[in-house]
Amino acid sequence: MATLVTGGAGYIGSQTVLDLVDAGETVVVLDDLSTGFEAAVSSSSELVIGDVGDASLVSRLIVEHNIDAIIHFAGSIVVPESMANPLRYYLNNASKTRTLIEAAVACRVPHFIFSSTAAVYSSEGSLPVKEGDPRLPQSPYGRSKLMSEWMLEDVSRVHPISYAVLRYFNVAGADPQRGIGQSTRGASHLIKAASEAAIGKRPFVEVFGTDYPTSDGTCVRDYIHVKDLADAHRLALARLRNGGGNIIANCGYGRGYSVLEVLNAVEQISGKKFDIRKAARRPGDPARVIADPSVAISQLDWRPKFDSLEAIIGSALEWELARSY
Ligand SMILES: NC(=O)c1ccc[n+]([C@@H]2O[C@H](COP(=O)([O-])OP(=O)(O)OC[C@H]3O[C@@H](n4cnc5c(N)ncnc54)[C@H](O)[C@@H]3O)[C@@H](O)[C@H]2O)c1
């Protein structure tokens, strides 16, 4: 019995692989290294370089390694890029997920865990966001993720496959002691960008919109430490294997910080001032996004351990200073 982790050379996938092998799991990573790094993949797992859209490769891996669970991280993740190039996102995130699910069904893989996102929700809904709240994604990225959720829901009704959909909020932080952190090419995430600016790797950080109806006019987001997120996957896998059934769960802490609060915290923790520039709002950015994590807490028994902005930023800064890839 082994777990196939697609995108296991990426930021969140590599952290999860590390935790799974530490927990004694046999892990096979499938990654095309388009944004991931070979160096990020635990040496206790097997890395296969290839595409999740390659049905015969996926089927061969499932059979050869006796795969009983797929954790599907692989995908394209940059929202503005998805606006500019929607077909690329529908191909890599929706079409290739369809191919992967088809191979899973054909080879009778019983469990599937999918990386979804807060971007599937409507930007107009009430807060904190619950899993059953209206879904109205504003970008091809969010839509491609919601399409994948729907595929799993429909397929699970007629085939013996159970699934966990984890909807991540804003993932940040690192595990520098174990050599894991965010190096994703093209990543525009706030804490990543601010950490780079604080150590002089980036000339400035832009604040997109300062006239939102929030306390300081900047967007509010729910930041989750990547180590707590990885743990949610371990727990979701245990739930599916124990027959706990399908689950859709938000992964966030239920508390929001504004862009300016985050930037001030990065300056304070790093002891470095950097150039912060006001810019226009970006299309599709909601004012506030905050998770209701009660499903993950009650049904996965998820107990976050790094639930503090200081812990997230401190580890992200440490990673930027020490990173080897
Ligand atoms: N980072 C976030 O804040 C965030 C928030 C919500 C959801 N997510 C989702 O989490 C997942 C992982 O994101 P991440 O931040 O680790 O990004 P990442 O870019 O670091 O990781 C994605 C990995 O998938 C691989 N990949 C991409 N397309 C592939 C393909 N066709 N075949 C094989 N491998 C492929 C890349 O090489 C990379 O290693 C994604 O599905 C993303 O949509 C991320």
The ligand as an ORCA input file, in Angstrom:
! r2SCAN-3c Opt
* xyz 0 1
  N      -0.114     28.250     -2.206
  C      -1.344     28.580     -1.855
  O      -1.564     29.587     -1.133
  C      -2.530     27.734     -2.290
  C      -3.813     28.136     -1.889
  C      -4.896     27.348     -2.292
  C      -4.700     26.195     -3.033
  N      -3.444     25.846     -3.422
  C      -3.293     24.626     -4.234
  O      -2.323     23.782     -3.652
  C      -1.651     23.019     -4.659
  C      -0.150     23.142     -4.443
  O       0.217     24.509     -4.528
  P       1.689     25.018     -4.186
  O       1.552     26.357     -3.546
  O       2.448     23.952     -3.505
  O       2.237     25.267     -5.665
  P       3.586     24.746     -6.373
  O       3.600     25.412     -7.713
  O       4.738     24.953     -5.473
  O       3.317     23.200     -6.526
  C       2.656     22.631     -7.636
  C       3.475     21.430     -8.063
  O       2.785     20.756     -9.122
  C       3.712     20.456    -10.168
  N       2.919     20.380    -11.398
  C       2.195     21.362    -12.002
  N       1.567     20.888    -13.093
  C       1.882     19.558    -13.187
  C       1.532     18.520    -14.087
  N       0.709     18.737    -15.115
  N       2.047     17.279    -13.876
  C       2.877     17.030    -12.828
  N       3.242     17.990    -11.934
  C       2.749     19.238    -12.110
  C       4.727     21.578    -10.133
  O       5.970     21.246    -10.708
  C       4.845     21.808     -8.612
  O       5.839     20.980     -8.047
  C      -2.129     23.575     -5.999
  O      -3.080     22.694     -6.534
  C      -2.755     24.896     -5.629
  O      -3.787     25.262     -6.507
  C      -2.344     26.587     -3.070
*
